[in-house]
């Protein structure tokens, strides 16, 4: 009998040893697969606060402001309450886990046939909140093992005080709130050090099940949980019986605030800007809703308010309420986006559609300085007096003819005049001369990505956003230095790490190129296509841009013939660059009509007048590398060492009298000119969306044979 007992004991011991070794092996295997945890992950756990460059709080992301409590700001009563209910042996846990609690939890789990009963220390809970999902279905043996391993690891790296600080600021408190400090402000309208014992105990108990113990909707359950915390504090020697008796009988809803206005006018005005801030923070590798960041943004709130006001009042002649706008204002000296508008009559939807950053609309002729003329000056050293030909043009390798807006051709003209009057044919000839690949690389340096597969038609309209166009023109305004538009200048983490994002910028063109473009674009406003943007005595430069409807769109809506699909204006001073797009979201929403065609330029004019009201009216300084010479066409500029000959620029070579095509013939039979000839519409409209894809049928004969045209001019 005794021998049998010893045999059973021996084999039982062996079995236990095997199970123990197996458990250690499984634990070690799971632990080896555990993820690394950074201090940033531990310290995160709530929305970030946005600050303006002068240090003022703009707002906090999320529903309510987040109040992060440093350890010495956490009231002792709150520390005692959290430790008593969550992990009473916390201060003595050398390993970061509580073996006694784990054993008790294991027994309870075995009885319940699962492993979900709580045996986690505060350190383990911090790990769970920082790394793992909190879903019940994810509470697996593997997860528990990794959680314990990481807890042991971080308990050697961080003090108990740090761990408790991270935990108190990380826990979820319902209503999109993170951290007990934030919850204190939300529920009671005051900081935790102003709460009484009962209120402190309520908040300390809520992280266990914040929705279930909601004092607003479930006061009975909230009272039960609060009294459990008070009982734990009493058992732990942190409060007296008298304190317990008083606090446990207090009305659980005593002191609660019931009004929480989470929709504000400020948020509505700033929403497009905030949306871009959120996207930019994420692009830099942070989580703006969980990393508790101090983010310094570049917004000028007064300018943002004015941009919003102008878009929604009756000063700007928008055709109707469905006509939309997307606009961006940038400081060209540092790339700071100071204001942005994503549309008119914005809905009460946070982080909604931002039309200022959409890249699905053509820029029309506003792309010409960026893609056509600046590369020609930079790479081919053309002067502003360079003679360009405004004559009938067929895209190379096709039978597709390029039309100007008025179906007229002006013959030879200077580059300056071609840009001022926004002639399409000279612009495309310029791009062809530079080379589309080289020109697209030039534009890319300025933040504009051009689809070269569209062919030379991109020279009169490429898809880009108002944000990108403002950034590109800022390189002209800042003498050839490009600053990528930035909504954020600095990010500071709770661990004290600071990332500054302001840069000195990048030179993307010679100073002479930028100056010569600016000098020509001044004329666009004073005597060219952009006179609606003129502001008396203000030194500024800018460019218009309009886009026509395609033939297919006109077929669906014949009344749209002769009106622009999109209208742009991009202008600048030494202090600000503003890019404006106007149009309709959908074809069926309406057409730009009447003075609505001038809305982009007028919107720019009103906003720039406001911005420059308290700014010095400073001109650009001509660099020594630019030479001024008087020609028959007026004062023209060229780069030093690249002067055009006198004979190339005179009244005999330059013709500013428009010549109208009155008849066109071709020798291939079967082509009806009168039926297929089309007017290109009003204004200086780009036909990049219509010519290439829609003119092919009217310029190719029925046998797909080459067509030779003969033009007769008046």
C-alpha positions in Angstrom: 0.0 0.0 0.0 2.8 2.4 1.0 4.7 1.4 -2.2 1.7 2.1 -4.3 1.4 5.6 -2.7 5.0 6.4 -3.4 4.6 5.2 -7.0 1.6 7.4 -7.5 3.4 10.4 -5.9 6.5 9.8 -8.1 4.5 9.7 -11.3 2.4 12.6 -10.2 5.5 14.6 -9.6 6.9 13.6 -12.9 3.6 14.5 -14.6 3.6 17.9 -12.8 7.1 18.5 -13.9 6.3 17.7 -17.5 3.3 19.9 -17.4 5.4 22.7 -15.8 8.1 22.3 -18.4 5.5 22.3 -21.1 4.0 25.4 -19.7 7.4 27.1 -19.5 8.1 26.1 -23.1 4.8 27.4 -24.3 5.2 30.6 -22.4 8.8 31.1 -23.7 7.6 30.5 -27.3 4.7 33.0 -27.0 7.0 35.5 -25.2 9.5 35.2 -28.1 6.8 36.4 -30.5 5.7 39.3 -28.3 5.9 42.8 -29.9 8.2 45.5 -28.8 6.6 48.3 -26.8 7.9 51.9 -27.0 7.5 54.7 -24.4 5.4 56.5 -26.9 2.9 53.7 -27.0 2.7 53.5 -23.2 2.3 57.3 -22.9 -0.3 57.6 -25.6 -4.0 57.3 -25.1 -5.9 60.4 -26.0 -6.5 63.1 -28.5 -4.0 65.8 -29.3 -4.2 69.5 -28.7 -3.6 72.0 -31.5 -1.8 75.2 -30.8 -1.3 78.2 -33.0 2.2 79.5 -33.7 1.8 82.2 -31.0 1.1 79.5 -28.3 -2.6 79.8 -28.0 -4.8 76.7 -27.8 -6.8 76.3 -31.0 -8.8 73.1 -30.1 -8.3 69.5 -29.1 -9.1 66.7 -31.5 -11.9 64.3 -30.5 -15.1 65.1 -28.8 -13.6 66.8 -25.7 -10.3 68.2 -24.6 -7.8 65.8 -23.2 -6.1 66.7 -19.9 -3.0 64.7 -19.4 -2.0 64.4 -15.7 1.7 64.2 -14.8 2.3 62.0 -11.8 2.7 64.9 -9.4 -0.6 66.3 -10.6 -2.6 63.2 -9.8 -4.3 63.6 -6.4 -3.2 61.0 -3.8 -6.9 60.0 -3.3 -7.2 59.1 -7.0 -3.9 57.0 -6.9 -5.2 55.2 -3.8 -8.6 54.5 -5.4 -7.1 53.1 -8.7 -4.6 50.9 -6.9 -7.0 49.6 -4.3 -9.6 48.5 -6.9 -7.3 47.4 -9.7 -4.1 46.1 -8.1 -3.6 46.5 -4.3 -0.1 44.9 -4.4 1.0 47.2 -7.3 3.7 49.0 -5.3 5.3 45.7 -4.3 5.3 43.9 -7.7 8.9 43.5 -8.6 8.0 41.5 -11.8 5.1 43.7 -13.0 2.7 40.8 -12.4 0.7 39.7 -9.4 1.2 35.9 -9.0 -1.3 35.6 -6.2 -4.0 37.3 -8.3 -3.0 35.2 -11.3 -3.5 32.0 -9.3 -6.9 33.2 -8.0 -7.9 34.2 -11.5 -6.8 30.9 -12.9 -8.9 29.0 -10.5 -11.9 31.1 -11.3 -11.3 30.7 -15.0 -11.0 26.9 -14.7 -14.3 26.8 -12.9 -15.8 29.1 -15.5 -14.2 27.1 -18.4 -12.6 30.2 -19.9 -9.6 32.5 -19.3 -11.3 35.8 -19.2 -11.5 36.4 -15.5 -9.3 39.4 -14.5 -5.9 38.5 -13.1 -4.0 41.4 -14.6 -1.9 43.8 -12.7 -2.0 47.5 -13.5 1.2 47.0 -15.5 -0.4 44.2 -17.6 -3.5 46.3 -18.1 -1.3 49.2 -19.4 0.3 46.7 -21.8 -3.1 45.5 -23.0 -4.3 49.1 -23.6 -1.1 50.0 -25.4 -0.5 47.0 -27.6 -3.4 44.5 -27.7 -7.1 44.6 -28.6 -9.4 44.8 -25.7 -12.0 42.6 -27.3 -13.1 39.6 -25.2 -12.5 37.3 -28.2 -8.8 38.2 -28.2 -8.2 37.2 -24.6 -6.3 34.1 -25.6 -3.6 32.1 -23.8 -1.1 33.4 -26.2 -2.1 37.0 -25.6 -2.1 36.5 -21.8 1.5 35.1 -22.0 2.7 37.9 -24.1 1.0 40.5 -22.0 2.7 39.1 -18.9 6.1 38.9 -20.6 5.9 42.6 -21.8 4.7 43.6 -18.3 7.8 42.0 -16.7 10.0 43.7 -19.3 8.6 47.3 -18.9 8.5 46.9 -15.1 12.3 46.9 -15.3 12.5 49.9 -17.6 10.0 52.2 -15.9 9.2 53.2 -12.3 5.9 52.4 -10.6 5.2 56.1 -10.7 5.6 56.3 -14.5 3.5 53.2 -15.0 0.6 54.5 -12.9 0.8 57.8 -14.7 0.6 56.2 -18.1 -2.3 54.0 -16.9 -4.4 56.8 -15.4 -4.1 58.8 -18.6 -4.8 55.9 -20.9 -8.0 54.3 -19.7 -11.1 54.7 -21.7 -13.9 56.6 -19.9 -16.8 56.5 -22.4 -18.0 59.3 -24.7 -14.7 59.2 -26.7 -12.8 60.2 -23.6 -9.4 58.9 -22.6 -7.8 59.4 -19.2 -9.3 60.1 -15.8 -8.2 63.7 -16.0 -10.2 64.2 -19.2 -13.2 62.4 -17.7 -13.1 64.7 -14.6 -13.4 67.7 -16.8 -16.2 66.1 -18.9 -18.3 64.7 -16.1 -17.8 67.3 -13.4 -16.3 70.3 -15.1 -13.3 70.5 -12.8 -9.9 68.9 -12.4 -9.5 65.7 -10.3 -8.0 67.6 -7.3 -11.3 69.4 -6.9 -13.4 66.2 -6.7 -14.7 64.7 -3.5 -14.1 61.2 -2.4 -17.3 59.7 -3.9 -16.7 61.4 -7.2 -13.1 60.2 -7.3 -14.1 56.6 -6.5 -16.7 56.7 -9.3 -14.2 57.7 -11.9 -11.6 55.2 -10.6 -14.1 52.4 -11.0 -15.4 53.2 -14.5 -12.5 51.9 -16.6 -13.6 48.3 -15.8 -16.7 48.9 -18.0 -17.2 52.6 -18.7 -20.4 52.2 -20.7 -22.0 49.8 -18.2 -21.1 52.1 -15.3 -22.2 55.3 -17.0 -23.6 57.6 -14.2 -25.9 59.4 -16.7 -27.6 56.3 -18.1 -27.0 53.7 -15.4 -26.9 55.4 -12.0 -27.7 52.2 -10.0 -24.8 50.3 -11.6 -22.5 53.3 -11.3 -23.4 53.5 -7.6 -22.7 49.8 -7.1 -19.2 50.1 -8.8 -18.4 53.3 -6.9 -19.1 51.6 -3.6 -16.9 48.6 -4.5 -14.1 51.1 -5.0 -14.8 52.7 -1.6 -14.9 49.2 0.0 -11.5 48.3 -1.5 -10.0 51.6 -0.3 -11.4 50.9 3.2 -9.9 47.3 3.2 -6.6 48.7 1.9 -6.4 51.2 4.7 -6.7 54.3 2.5 -9.8 55.7 4.0 -11.6 55.5 7.4 -14.9 53.9 8.2 -16.4 57.4 8.6 -15.2 58.5 5.2 -16.6 55.3 3.7 -20.0 55.8 5.3 -20.3 59.4 4.1 -19.1 58.7 0.5 -21.1 55.6 0.0 -24.4 57.3 0.7 -23.8 60.3 -1.5 -26.0 60.6 -4.6 -24.0 59.1 -7.4 -25.2 61.9 -9.8 -24.2 64.7 -7.4 -22.1 67.3 -9.3 -22.5 65.8 -12.8 -22.6 68.3 -15.7 -25.3 67.5 -18.3 -24.6 70.0 -21.1 -21.8 69.0 -23.5 -21.7 71.2 -26.7 -19.4 69.3 -29.0 -20.4 71.1 -32.2 -19.0 74.7 -32.4 -18.9 77.3 -35.0 -15.1 77.4 -34.7 -14.9 73.7 -35.5 -17.1 74.2 -38.6 -15.0 77.1 -39.9 -11.7 75.2 -39.3 -12.9 71.8 -40.3 -11.1 71.7 -43.7 -7.9 72.8 -42.0 -8.2 70.3 -39.2 -8.8 67.5 -41.7 -5.5 68.3 -43.4 -3.7 68.5 -40.0 -5.0 65.1 -39.1 -3.8 63.6 -42.4 -0.4 65.3 -42.1 0.1 64.1 -38.6 -0.7 60.5 -39.7 1.7 60.9 -42.6 4.5 61.8 -40.2 3.9 58.5 -38.3 1.8 59.6 -35.4 -1.8 58.9 -34.3 -3.4 62.3 -33.5 -6.3 60.6 -31.6 -4.2 58.4 -29.3 -0.7 59.8 -29.0 -1.6 62.9 -26.9 0.5 65.2 -29.0 1.0 68.9 -28.7 0.7 70.0 -32.3 1.7 73.5 -33.4 -0.3 74.4 -36.6 0.2 77.2 -39.0 -3.3 78.5 -39.2 -4.0 82.3 -39.1 -7.4 82.1 -37.4 -8.5 85.6 -38.6 -7.6 84.8 -42.1 -9.4 81.4 -41.8 -12.5 83.2 -40.6 -12.3 85.7 -43.4 -11.9 83.0 -46.1 -15.0 81.2 -44.7 -17.0 84.5 -44.5 -16.3 85.4 -48.1 -17.2 81.9 -49.3 -20.6 82.1 -47.6 -21.8 85.7 -47.8 -23.0 87.6 -50.9 -19.9 89.6 -51.7 -18.6 87.1 -54.2 -20.8 86.6 -57.3 -21.2 82.9 -57.2 -23.8 81.8 -59.7 -25.9 80.0 -57.1 -25.6 78.2 -53.8 -24.5 74.9 -55.5 -21.5 76.6 -57.1 -18.5 75.5 -55.0 -15.0 76.7 -54.2 -11.7 75.3 -53.0 -9.0 77.8 -52.0 -5.7 77.8 -50.2 -3.6 80.6 -48.8 0.1 80.0 -48.2 3.0 82.1 -46.8 5.6 81.6 -49.6 8.5 82.5 -47.3 8.1 79.3 -45.2 5.4 77.2 -46.8 2.9 77.7 -43.9 -0.7 77.1 -45.0 -2.4 79.9 -43.1 -6.0 79.3 -44.3 -7.9 76.8 -46.5 -11.5 76.5 -47.5 -13.0 73.2 -48.6 -16.3 74.4 -49.9 -19.3 76.7 -49.4 -22.2 76.0 -47.1 -20.3 73.2 -45.4 -22.4 70.6 -43.5 -22.1 69.8 -39.9 -19.8 66.8 -40.6 -16.4 66.7 -39.1 -13.5 66.0 -41.5 -15.8 66.2 -44.5 -15.0 66.8 -48.2 -12.1 69.2 -48.7 -12.3 70.6 -52.3 -9.1 72.5 -51.8 -7.0 69.3 -52.0 -9.0 67.5 -54.7 -6.8 66.7 -57.7 -9.5 65.5 -60.1 -10.1 69.0 -61.7 -8.0 70.5 -64.5 -6.2 73.7 -63.7 -6.8 75.2 -67.1 -4.3 77.9 -68.1 -3.1 78.5 -64.6 -0.6 75.7 -65.3 1.1 77.6 -68.1 3.7 79.5 -65.9 4.6 76.3 -64.1 4.8 73.7 -66.9 5.4 75.8 -70.0 7.1 79.2 -69.6 9.2 78.8 -66.5 11.0 75.6 -67.9 11.5 77.5 -71.2 13.3 80.3 -69.3 15.2 77.9 -67.0 16.4 75.5 -69.6 16.3 77.3 -73.0 17.1 80.8 -71.6 14.2 82.4 -73.5 13.6 86.1 -72.9 10.2 87.6 -72.3 10.5 88.9 -75.9 10.9 85.4 -77.3 8.8 85.2 -80.4 6.1 82.5 -80.4 3.7 81.6 -83.1 -0.1 81.7 -82.6 -1.1 80.0 -85.8 -3.1 76.8 -86.6 -1.5 73.9 -84.8 -2.0 70.1 -85.1 -0.7 67.9 -82.2 2.3 66.0 -83.5 1.5 62.5 -84.6 -2.3 63.1 -84.7 -4.9 64.8 -86.8 -6.1 66.8 -83.8 -6.1 70.6 -84.1 -5.7 72.9 -81.1 -8.0 75.8 -80.9 -7.8 79.0 -79.0 -10.8 80.2 -77.0 -11.9 82.7 -79.7 -11.1 80.6 -82.7 -8.7 83.3 -83.8 -4.9 83.3 -84.3 -2.8 86.3 -83.6 0.3 85.3 -85.6 3.7 86.1 -84.1 3.8 87.5 -80.5 6.2 87.7 -77.6 6.1 85.2 -74.8 5.0 88.0 -72.5 2.0 88.8 -74.6 1.1 85.1 -75.0 1.1 84.6 -71.3 -0.8 87.9 -70.5 -3.5 87.0 -73.0 -3.4 83.3 -72.1 -3.1 82.1 -75.7 -3.2 78.3 -75.9 -1.2 77.6 -79.1 2.0 79.5 -78.0 1.8 77.7 -74.7 1.7 74.2 -76.3 4.4 75.1 -78.8 6.5 76.2 -75.8 6.0 72.9 -74.0 6.8 71.0 -77.1 10.0 72.9 -77.5 11.1 72.3 -73.9 10.0 68.7 -73.9 7.2 67.3 -71.8 9.4 65.0 -69.8 11.8 67.7 -68.8 8.9 70.1 -68.1 7.1 67.6 -65.9 10.2 67.0 -63.8 10.4 70.7 -63.3 6.8 70.9 -62.2 7.2 67.9 -59.9 9.9 69.8 -58.0 7.2 72.4 -57.2 4.7 69.8 -56.0 2.6 69.4 -59.2 2.5 65.9 -60.7 1.8 66.0 -64.4 0.4 63.0 -66.3 2.7 62.9 -69.3 0.5 60.3 -70.9 -2.0 63.1 -71.6 0.4 64.4 -74.1 1.1 68.1 -74.9 -2.5 69.0 -73.9 -1.3 69.2 -70.3 0.4 72.5 -71.3 -3.0 74.1 -71.1 -4.5 72.2 -68.2 -3.2 69.5 -65.8 -5.0 68.0 -62.9 -3.9 69.6 -59.6 -5.3 70.9 -56.3 -5.5 74.5 -55.1 -3.1 73.4 -52.4 -0.6 72.2 -55.0 -1.0 75.2 -57.2 -0.5 77.6 -54.2 2.7 75.7 -53.4 4.0 75.9 -56.9 3.4 79.6 -57.3 5.0 80.2 -53.9 8.3 79.3 -55.7 7.8 82.3 -58.0 6.9 84.5 -55.0 10.0 83.4 -53.1 12.6 84.0 -55.8 12.8 80.3 -56.9 12.7 78.7 -53.5 10.0 76.0 -53.0 8.6 75.3 -49.6 6.2 72.3 -49.5 2.9 73.6 -48.1 2.7 72.6 -44.4 -0.1 72.7 -42.0 2.1 71.7 -39.1 5.3 73.3 -37.9 6.0 71.3 -34.8 4.9 68.1 -32.9 5.8 67.5 -29.3 5.1 64.1 -27.6 4.3 63.5 -23.9 7.8 62.1 -23.5 9.3 65.5 -24.5 10.4 64.6 -28.0 10.1 67.6 -30.3 10.0 67.4 -34.1 10.3 70.7 -36.1 9.1 70.6 -39.7 10.0 74.1 -40.9 12.8 74.0 -43.5 14.9 76.5 -45.4 13.1 75.3 -48.6 14.6 74.0 -51.8 15.8 76.0 -54.8 13.9 74.7 -57.8 14.7 77.4 -60.4 17.1 80.2 -60.9 16.2 83.5 -59.3 16.2 85.0 -62.7 13.5 82.6 -63.9 11.2 83.3 -61.0 11.7 87.1 -61.4 10.9 87.0 -65.2 7.8 84.9 -64.6 6.6 87.2 -61.9 7.2 90.2 -64.1 5.1 88.7 -66.9 2.3 87.7 -64.4 2.1 91.2 -63.2 0.8 92.1 -66.6 -1.8 89.4 -66.5 -3.6 91.4 -63.8 -2.9 94.9 -65.1 -3.8 94.4 -68.8 -4.3 90.7 -69.5 -6.9 88.0 -68.7 -6.8 88.7 -64.9 -7.9 92.3 -64.6 -10.9 91.3 -62.4 -8.3 90.5 -59.7 -6.7 93.9 -59.8 -6.2 95.8 -56.5 -5.3 99.4 -56.8 -1.6 100.1 -56.1 -0.9 96.6 -54.8 2.2 94.9 -56.3 1.0 91.5 -57.2 1.1 88.8 -59.9 -1.2 86.1 -61.0 -2.8 83.9 -63.6 -6.3 82.9 -64.6 -7.4 79.4 -65.7 -10.7 78.2 -67.2 -11.6 74.7 -68.5 -14.2 73.9 -71.2 -16.7 71.1 -71.2 -16.0 68.1 -73.3 -18.2 67.4 -76.4 -19.8 64.5 -74.6 -20.8 66.8 -71.6 -22.1 69.4 -74.0 -24.2 66.8 -75.7 -25.8 65.9 -72.4 -26.3 69.6 -71.5 -26.4 71.8 -74.6 -27.1 74.9 -72.6 -23.6 74.6 -71.1 -22.1 75.6 -74.5 -20.0 78.7 -74.1 -19.6 78.5 -70.4 -16.5 77.3 -68.4 -16.6 74.1 -66.5 -14.0 75.2 -64.0 -12.6 78.6 -63.3 -9.3 79.4 -61.5 -7.2 82.2 -60.2 -3.8 81.9 -58.6 -2.2 85.1 -57.5 0.5 86.3 -55.1 2.4 89.1 -53.4 5.7 88.9 -51.5 3.7 87.9 -48.4 1.0 85.6 -49.6 0.0 83.2 -52.3 -3.7 82.3 -52.9 -5.1 79.7 -55.2 -8.8 79.5 -56.0 -10.9 76.9 -57.8 -14.5 77.4 -58.5 -17.0 75.1 -60.2 -19.6 72.4 -59.6 -19.2 69.1 -57.9 -21.4 67.3 -60.5 -22.4 68.0 -64.1 -26.1 68.1 -63.2 -25.6 70.7 -60.4 -25.5 73.6 -62.8 -23.2 75.8 -64.9 -21.1 78.8 -64.2 -23.0 81.7 -65.6 -22.9 85.5 -65.6 -20.5 87.1 -63.2 -20.0 83.7 -61.7 -17.2 83.3 -64.3 -15.3 86.0 -62.4 -16.0 84.5 -58.9 -12.5 83.0 -58.6 -10.7 86.2 -59.4 -13.0 88.4 -57.2 -12.7 85.9 -54.3 -9.0 86.2 -54.6 -9.2 90.0 -54.9 -11.3 90.4 -51.7 -9.2 88.0 -49.7 -5.9 89.4 -50.8 -7.1 92.9 -50.0 -7.9 91.8 -46.5 -4.6 90.0 -46.1 -2.4 92.8 -47.3 -4.2 95.5 -45.3 -1.5 95.5 -42.6 1.4 94.2 -44.7 4.1 96.1 -46.5 3.5 96.5 -50.2 7.0 95.3 -51.3 8.1 94.7 -54.9 10.4 91.9 -56.0 14.1 93.0 -56.4 15.5 92.4 -59.8 18.5 90.1 -59.6 21.7 91.2 -61.3 21.4 88.2 -63.6 18.3 89.7 -65.3 18.8 92.5 -67.9 16.2 94.9 -69.0 16.1 96.1 -72.6 13.7 98.3 -74.5 12.3 96.8 -77.7 9.5 97.7 -80.1 7.2 95.7 -77.8 8.3 97.6 -74.7 10.7 96.7 -71.9 11.6 93.1 -72.0 13.7 90.9 -69.7 16.4 88.3 -70.5 19.0 86.4 -68.5 22.5 87.8 -68.6 24.4 86.3 -71.5 21.2 85.3 -73.4 20.1 88.5 -75.0 17.8 88.2 -78.1 18.8 90.0 -81.2 17.3 93.4 -82.0 16.1 92.1 -85.4 14.1 89.3 -83.8 11.8 91.6 -81.9 10.3 94.4 -83.8 7.0 95.6 -85.2 7.5 93.6 -88.4 7.8 90.3 -86.6 5.1 90.8 -84.0 1.4 91.0 -84.9 -1.2 91.7 -82.3 -4.1 92.0 -84.7 -6.2 88.8 -84.5 -6.7 86.9 -87.7 -9.9 84.9 -87.9 -10.2 81.7 -89.9 -13.0 82.3 -92.4 -12.7 79.2 -94.4 -10.8 75.9 -94.2 -10.5 73.3 -96.9 -8.9 69.9 -97.2 -8.3 67.7 -100.3 -9.6 64.4 -98.9 -13.2 64.1 -100.0 -16.0 63.4 -97.5 -15.1 65.9 -94.8 -17.8 68.5 -94.0 -15.9 71.5 -92.5 -19.0 73.5 -91.7 -20.6 70.6 -89.8 -17.6 69.8 -87.7 -16.0 73.2 -87.1 -16.7 74.2 -83.5 -16.2 77.3 -81.4 -14.0 76.6 -78.4 -16.2 78.7 -76.1 -15.8 82.0 -74.2 -12.9 83.1 -72.1 -9.3 81.7 -72.3 -10.6 78.2 -71.8 -8.3 75.2 -71.8 -9.5 72.4 -74.1 -7.3 69.7 -72.7 -10.3 67.7 -71.6 -12.1 68.1 -74.9 -9.6 68.4 -77.8 -7.7 65.2 -77.6 -10.5 62.9 -76.9 -13.3 64.5 -78.8 -11.8 66.4 -81.8 -10.5 63.2 -83.3 -13.7 62.4 -85.2 -13.9 65.8 -86.8 -10.3 66.0 -87.9 -9.9 62.5 -89.4 -11.4 61.6 -92.7 -13.6 58.6 -93.2 -10.8 56.5 -94.7 -8.5 57.5 -91.8 -6.1 59.1 -94.3 -3.9 62.1 -93.5 -5.7 65.4 -94.0 -4.1 68.5 -95.4 -5.8 71.8 -94.4 -5.7 75.2 -96.2 -6.5 78.3 -94.2 -7.8 81.5 -95.5 -7.7 84.5 -93.2 -9.4 87.8 -93.0 
